[in-house]
Amino acid sequence: MHGIDIMNFATFDLNLMRVLDALLREGSTVRAGERLGLSQPAVSAALGRLRHALDDELFVRQGSGLVPTDYARGLALPLRQEIDRIEALFIPPTAFDPSTAEGTFRLAGSDFFAEVLMPVLARELPARAPKVRVQLIDLLPSNYLDSLERYQADIALIPAETFPDWVEAATLFQSPFGVIARPDHPAILAAGIAPGGTLPLDLFCSLGHALFSPEGRMQSITDEALAKIGKSREVVMTMPVFSGICRVVAESDLIAVVPRQLGLILGPKMGLVSYEPPIPMPTMRIVAAWHRRSTGNPTHRWLRTLLQQSMRPLDDSRPPSLASG
């Protein structure tokens, strides 16, 4: 029978909970040690004690990694919840000091945030919270929120939507949509459209489009907006990263509809110019979303505030020029 009986729980080293949690997260004694500030031999020794105490192998080696047993996998979520609860219990919010706070936080987001957020955090964290580490990881294509529920991410940087009750969110910025193209695009030059101008509807629909889609979908809200007026466009390719979208647009006659801020920030770096779309489109609201179990965590709360402060300069809640008349 797995688990610790009532007789020996009093002698169980509760520090082993953190080791087990790190191993479940990382799948490696080396990476778990880096997360905890322990050596690899120390983590291996702790794993040996865990196996003895819990009467289960817990992990089996597969290649260079460790795969949890069914019993260990079943412990992952409840164990993380208990650790979060204990950490929040013993850190009074009024006593929180970011300069001494410790933790590693995973932010799930597109590569857009590698350009606009991570450089800001690279400047701010060493000065304000030198022991706090952040990792930008890919969004799960099929379900942005799944990474939050399964503890694979601490905060998801995603478009606002109707979230389930266990998710909380805070607005980071709003962005209308714009169109990017290379500055010497022959069809746009022939139409006499200057950068910043509005592309004619027929031209917009006749050109090939590149579409950002982590899921590989061939349609987006742009196609929904076109369908409302009986029009359609041709999506030639999709890519899961914005940098790839910008690259193919810079080196072809394709165009792409992207958040306006993306065009303004990445466009000049990649030799692109921006235009207004020919149809009214909704303003996109980007939020930081997290599991409610983390709401009271002081370090998590501080990081959320820092994300909002860092992204506020990007906010552009003005309506697109066409929609405003």
N, C-alpha and C positions, 0 to 999 in steps of 0.2 A: 504494500500500500504506500503510495507516494505521500510526502509531506512530513511536517514536523508534528509529533504527538505532543499532548499537553505536558508530558513529563520532561521533555528535553527542550521545549521552546524557551524556557527561562535561560538556558545557556547558549542560545543561538546568537551569533554575532550579527546585529542588525546592519552593520556596515556592508555585509554581504549582499543586502538588498540592492545597494547601489551598484555593486559589481555585476550582479545578475541583470539589472536593468541596462547597464552599459553594454554588456555582451549581447543582449537581445536587440538592442538598437544597432550595434556596429557589426555583429557577426564576425568579430576578430578580437583576439586577446591583445594584439598590438594597438588597434584603434580604440578599444575599450580603455586600455591603459592611458592613452593620450587624452581621452575624454576625462578620466578621473585623476590624472596626474600621478599615475602609478607605473611601475615598470612592468614589462610583459611577464617576467617570472612571478611577480607579485600577483598579477591577475590570474595566471595559471594556477598558482597555489590556492587562491581564493576559490577558483572554480572547483578544485579538488575538494575543498571543504564543503562547498555547496552540494556537490554530488553525494558526499557522504551524509550530510544533514537531511537532504531531501530524498535520498534513496532513488535517484534517477540519473541517467547519463547526462541529461539536460541538453547537451550539444554533441553532434557527431561531425567529424571533419569531412568536408567535401571540397576537394581541390585545395585552395589556399584559405578557404573560409570555414566558418562553423555554422551548421544548420541546426536550429533548435528542434528538440523532440516535440512530440505532440503535447506532452505535459508542460514543457517550458513555454511553448507557444501560447498555451492557454493562460499562463501566468502574466504574459507581457502587458496587456492593457490594465488589468486590476493592479498589478504591481506599480506601473507608472502612475496611476491615479493616487495610490496611497503615498508614494513619494512626493508627488505634487502637494497633496494635502498636508503632509508633515512639514514640508518646506514652508508653505504659506502660514502654517500654525505658529511657527517659531520665529517669524520675521515680522515684527510690528511695522506697519506701513510708515509710521512717523519716524522710525529709526533707520529707514532705508538710505543707504549711501552708495550711489553708483560707483564711486571711486574704489570701493572695496567689494562690490558685487561680483559674483562669479557665475558663469553659466555659458553653455553653447546653445544657440538658437538657430533653427533651420527655417529659412524663409523660402517658400515655394512661389516661384514667379517666372515670368518669361525673361528672355535675355535683355529686354528693354530695361529692366532694373539693374542689370549689370552695367549699363551705361549711365543711368541717372541716379541710382540710389547707392550702389556699393562704393563708388568713389567718395561720396559724402560720409558714409559710415567709416571708411578707411581713415578719414581725417578726424572724425568726432570720437570714435570709440577709444583710441589710444589716449586721448586727452581727458575724456570724461569717465570712461569705464574700461580701464586697461585689461581687466580680467574677463570681460565679456567677449565672446567670440560669436560670429555669425557665419552661416553657410547659405549661399543661394543655391537652391536645388530646383530641378525641373518640376513643373506641374505634372500631375498625373493626367494624361489626356482624357481618359474616360470619365473622371470624376475629380474635380478640383478639391472637393471637400474630403475625399477619402483619405488624403494624406494627413489631414488634421485628426480625423477620427482614429486613425491607426498609429498616431504618434510619429509618423514619418516627417511631419513638419509642425512647427510651432505657430506659424503665421502664414496664411496664403494671401498673396497680392493678386487680386482678381477683380474682374468686372462685378459690379453690384448685381445681385439677383435676389429672389425670394429664398432666404436661407431657412433651414430647419431650426427648431427651438434651441438646439444645443450649440448653435453658432452665434457669436456676436461679431459685429463689424464696425469699423470706423472709416469714414471717408478720408482718402489720401489726396485725391485731386480729381477734377473733372476735365474732360477733353472732348472738343468736337472732333469730327473726322476731316481729314484732308486727303489729297491725292498727291503722290510723289511720282516723278518721272525724271529722266536724264535731261539736262538743259538743252541738248541738241536733238531732242526727239523730233524727227522729220514731220510727222503729222501735226504735232502741236505747233511747231514753228510755222508750218504752212497755213494753219488756221489763224496765226497772228495773236496767239494768247500769251500774254506776258506772265511771268511768275507771279503768283498771288491772285491771278485772275480766275474766273470760273470757266471750267471746261464745258463746251457745248454738249448737250445730252447725246446727240447722235455720234459725236466723236468719242465720247466717253464709252458708249456701248460698243462701238466698232473696234476699239483697241483690245488687245489681249491683256488679261489681268493676272497678277500674282497675288495669292491670298494667304495671309497668315492663318494657320489652323493647326494646332497641335494634334487634333484628332484626324486630320486629313479630310475634313469636310470640303465640298466643292461650292458651298453656298454660305452666305452670312447675312447680316442685317442689311447690307448693301443690296443684295438680291431681293430681299423682302421689300425694300423701298422702291426698287425698280418695278417689281411685279405690281405694285399698287397703281402704277400709271401705265401698265401694259408693256413694259420694256424689259429687256434682259441684257446681260453681258456675257462675255466668254472668259471663264476662268481657265487659264492655260496650265497653271501649276499651283500647288500649295506647298508651303514649307512650315515647319514647326518653330522657326526662330525668325525674329524680326531682322536680325543682321543678314540672314540669307535672302529675305525679301528685298532688302535694300540693295544687296549685291547684284541680284539678277536684274533689278530695275535699272541699276547704274550701267549695266553692260548689255542691255537689250532694248527693244522697243516696247516692252511690257510696262504697264503702270500698276500702281497698287493704292488701295484705300487703306490708310493707317491712321491711328490717333494723331491729331495735328501736332502735338508736342514731339512725337517721334520724328516727324518730318523736319521740325525746326531744330531738333538736337542732333539727330544722326545725319540729316540731309546734307548739311554743309561739309561734314566729315567725309561723306562718301560721294560728293559731287552731284547731289540731287537738288531739284527745285520742287516747290510745293504749289499746288493749285487748290481751288475750292471745288468740291463736287457739284454736279449740276442739279442735285435733288436734295430736298430737306432730309437730314438724317439726325437721329437722336444724339444728344451729348452723352458720351460714355463716362460713367462714374467708376473710378477705381477705388477699391477699399482694401483695408487690411482685415482679414477675417481670422478668427481663432476659436478654439473650443472653449466653452464657458468654464471648464474646469481650470483654465489658466487665468481667468479674469482677476482673481485676487492675488496672483503671484507678483510680488513687488518688482522684481527685475523684468518680468514680462510686461508689466504695466509701464515701466519706465521706457522700455524699448519701443512699445507701441507709440508712446508720446514722441519719442525721437523720430520715428518713421513719419508721423504726421508733420512734424516740424520740417523734416528734410524734404518732403514732397510738396509742401505748401507752395513754393515758388512755381511749381508746374501748373497750378490750378488755373483753368481758363473756362469759367462757366458761362462765358458769353455765347449766345446762340450763333450758329453758322450764319454767314452774311446773307445767303439766299433765303433762309427761313425767316430772317428778321426784315426781309423786304428791302 
